[in-house]
């Protein structure tokens, strides 16, 4: 926190002192001036609270409480600026002088001299008194010895803390042992605080080992007893480290207290600002004719009020930000790795602002023991705003939130263990590959060269430069295995040419990131976990009862009685548990039989279903064959009708020629004889009845067409439906009379034959007339309304039954954009090409259409409303779209043919046969994919086998070429790859440095 780059911890022997030595802490930090040194006296006072929250010390208690824990007396020497100060805090002085008040001598001197800073008479008296106390009760009895301690601070700033009269054990030895290891400070009796059957971690008893991991990211050189401490970054010495992001809303205590404190400070600042503003206004109102001095005082008051107001606003904004941040989740980085150097040293290391608080905390499966998650080390750095540590930096203030953090660490540790797949390859086999061949878990790994080399290959050597304090990762080299590097190692000694200068940037530790995959437990699993937890707690409680101290024989008898009752209860529980297990086994057996019966039943049903499916398939094939034959018959019928239509066209052409002749005769004929009019009408009525009767039978009840009058015949000389109206002329009358007489002379058989011939002729004539009317509208120019626009096009097809036109638009002539419209709909209108006038289909028509007889309008009236036709059109369009979408390959029709089908053709479409072809094509496609997938799988398996064989040959080749390469040919392929990569990197580094790559 004091920006120190070097800290020396050493002892000075003095047989006059309790413990026979003084413990000294010397740094080269910023030091303290007299005012800063005076703040040390006050417990709970610290200037770091208003500074960066990432600073370690912020309570103002550590120096006093820590020093008084290991010794009775403390003296501080510090330099800063042009002053040097001494602070003396002594219990011995207070006890010997029997003083209840806390008196702390605090003399200050001018830098480089022995003169006091305060030259006043009172200052001189106080200085003499303070120096007298220090020289009598400190280890330094003369002025020379006293001022020699300032000389230990080599630079212009720094601090020296000396603790003496050390705490002793019951046997009289100091708590801190400095004799066993001259280069270390050890705990003399650590078992009193850490009772463990398997011994202590070295960091719990060695001060050097503890300082090595004290900081998560060390940036300071530490010397203990004159020898440099080799600090370590835990994340860089783990095997296969992995980072997990953990986010939670549970950490609120620290943030809430901080927000509350900030809010109180803001309120207090606002009150001070109001007070300053009131004083300024009062001063302004009481002074009218101001002098210069008064004006200066007023301006000063106003400036002070403005500054207080700005400060209050800043604090209010800060309080608001912290209030809003309370709801924000807190994210922590959890790092996990395997400690392959010492697998028994596992657990979680918890840092607070990069300062170690807890170490080797067992979490998750490690609490229960066993090999699950064994050797896994977890690291987490918790900032102040997440968790607040206690004053002694040995625990956290909020125990509930700390337990929640440990639970989360346990869950992520289990996930890390799963991600490494150690359980799949075998835990014991995994540790044996790194040299742990002993059956005892706590034993050290084998020091066989091949195992030492393998462990060294998995973890790169990371060192800190003694000059720039940057961390450097050394490339692997067989020369570095087991090598002891110098304490003064610098970047110049790095074999990596990219990072062998202090000006080069520090290498970042690239740790792959993982993710927690939470398993959803069933209610039964939760119940089992709860029961197991209860049993575990019960065992712990029993263990606590066993260690109970017996004070009397009656209490012993009571304990025996309770023990017998507990044993009976346990025996009863075990019997119940056995019965329960037997019942569960029986239920599982019944369930297995039930499942087996269901499986057999399912197989029988599957066979039955397959048979039914096969029979349905045969039935479908049969129906498809029948449909095909029916379709062929329909095609033949269509050809026959086409031939009949051609014949009818010829006959109609002949009839037109005859009618033209009749018209010419009508213009030359004399007036009609009135006497024959009645007979003529009777003959016509009889003849029309004969003609209409077969038409009714043929059309199924269609309304007969009325006979045209003479006036209508004159208005429409070319009628399209019905028989030709007769002109009442003498020649015609004679012809009719002749016909009538001829019919009367014929036999009934001949008359029937003639009637049948007339029916066929009439049917062909009407079909021909319908065909002409159908094609009469083809080619007409129309406009169709689309939204607010009218699009022009031409009629390309006509459906007479639905009275619909198929329109091809001018803007896009492709067939797939053609659409059907009802010719009676208001959204379509005709374009008259003669005078370019646009008319509706239902309005005035051209002479050819207006001259049509009334019977030509009959089909239009029988088709129903335009809405009905539009609905049929929409359904047909949807049907066509479905058929086009599911069109199977090699179908008899293409998409364009399907788009041009009429509703009548859609109604007779062979849908079953269509989807049979679609299903066959889909099955064929799936079978092709499955075949291709199986071939790819075989190729992949063959490639994997070849790759494994090549790896084995490479391992044998390396072992044969160099005896130092001790590789197991049957080892994991990944290990061979890692070894090859390491060798390649080492060879590249040597080649770059100018060495022999072959070595």
C-alpha angles and dihedrals in degrees: 000000000000091000091250118165097187133042123183121195115189143145131237118206118232118163092198092066128079106262090021095253147065122231112221132194116192125180136171096224131128094289125207136275121219094273093048090048091051090057089064090072093063115079114227095019117126135155092206094078092077092046134062114335090217092072114112104222116051107137101071093227106090100085095048099040095040096049094044089052094062100029144018098232138038134186126188129203117189139169131203131155113326096340140070122200138195126204121193120195112175133169090186090060093051093045095047094045091040092229118165096190122076109251117183119183110219112180118177127200138192112258113269094010143073095236120118120244092229107067095181122112092247090048091051092051092048091047092053091049093049093048091049091055092046095049092048100047104026126079089250109082100174135050091244092056090045097051091041087073091063087055090059086070098081101189133054091269138029144103136251119198118190122190119188142164088059125211114264134212124236090268091055098254120127117259089235114062114211098163104063093062114021090201097048143047115231136188108253097210110013094159090075090069101025112042108189132154093209096051131251132300109253091241089063095059106024118072091199093054091045094051090049090067098025092107125045092214106023115208100166136074111237123195123192117193089345097306121107118245113235098226119205137208103220095209091059096054097053128099114245098347118200132193124221126189112223120191124184142160093209097091102085109123097084093041093048094050091046092049091049092050092048090050091051091049090050092051091048091049090051091052091050090048091052091049092050091047091050091051091050093050092046091051090048094050096048096052121066109158098038126196123216092262092050092047090051090049091049093050090048091052092047092049091049091051091050091049092049090050092051091048091050091050091050091051091046091053090048091050091050092050092051092048090054092045091059090082094048114103118243119234124207130186112231116195122194131183143152121263099217092168092065115003095187090064099079136132139087128311113206117198128188113206087341092307118118115247105160130018136187093011109171113227137173114351092357090074091063094047124224129108097292107115089354116163093018117137122198127200129193130169111206118196123218095256090060103042129005118216125220121258094263092051091233100107144007126266097227106057094183094057091044090055089050089053091050091050091052090048089053092052092049091046090057089050091051090051090052092047091056091051090218092145091056094054093039128266096233092046090051093054093042089059088063096048103270095134098145121101092225112086095213095054120113119254120264116274092212107140093239092055093042089052093048093051090048091051092057097053124047120222111252119194135177119232112242091215108042098017091228120144118241129192112215120217115246117272130166087227091064095057106115092353120148110221123212120263088232093055112152138186090264089068092058115113089207104095093202093060105031095108129073090228092062116100119259116260114249118229104241107209118180115238125234135188132227113243107198117211116222107228122210123234091258092053091049090051091050092049090050092050091048090050091050091051090049092052090047091054091050090050091050090051089053091051091050091059092053117127115239115221101178143016091248090056089048091053090048090052091049091050092050090046092054090048090049091050091051090049091050092048090050090048091050091051090049090047091051091050090048091051090049090050091049090049091051091048091049090051091050091046090050091052091047091051090049091052091048090050092053091046090049091051091051091049090048091053090048091049091050091052091049090047090051092050090048089050091053090047090051091050090050092049090047090054091050091049090050091053091045090051091051090052090049090051090052091048089050090053091049092051090049091055090049090051091053090052090048090053091054092048092049091052089055090048091053091054091050091048092052088055090049091053092053090050090050092058091052098041122107124241120298117267109240095209095063095046096092094047091047093054092048091053092048092050092050092047094048090051090054091049096047098049097069090043090057091051091048098046097044099242100331115164111262118238117248121243113255121242124233092260092052090049090055092049093048110035093173109048117183104204136041128020121311114272113242126238112226102236132138094248091049090047091053090049091050092047089049091051092048092048090047092053091049091054093052125093121249092250093055091045091055091050091050092048091052090049090050090050092053091046092048092048092050090045092053093045089051090049090050090050090051092049090047092055096037092083095045110112096024116142114238140170122224124200114233110177105309095337132085113220120201125224147137133261108247100170139016130208106203095189094055095030091232134146126212107219127202110202124225094224093059121021097186115121094231090066094054114115138194121236133180108248090220095054118112090229093072130060138173126248113220105219094196099061097007091240120149117225134176117249089243094051132074112334135202120274092261092057098037091054092059115115123252093258090066090069094055098089090051092056093047098055096077130234125331092247092059091051091048091052091051089049092053092049091049091050091052090048091051091049091053092048092049091048095050095037105146122218118268093020116158092244133049128218094266091055091050090050090056097050117121123227089256091055091046090053091058095040113133096240097168092053089045094056092042088061090045092052092048091051092048092050091049090052093049091048090052091052092048092049091050092048092052091050091050090049091053091049091050093050091049091050092050091051090050091048091051091050091049091050091052091050091049091051091050091047093052091047091049094047096048125021091205090067099084102183127161107229089210094053126116116291091232090059091054090050092049091049092050091048091050092049091048092051092048091049092048092050092050092046090052090049091052097254130129110280091204091068 
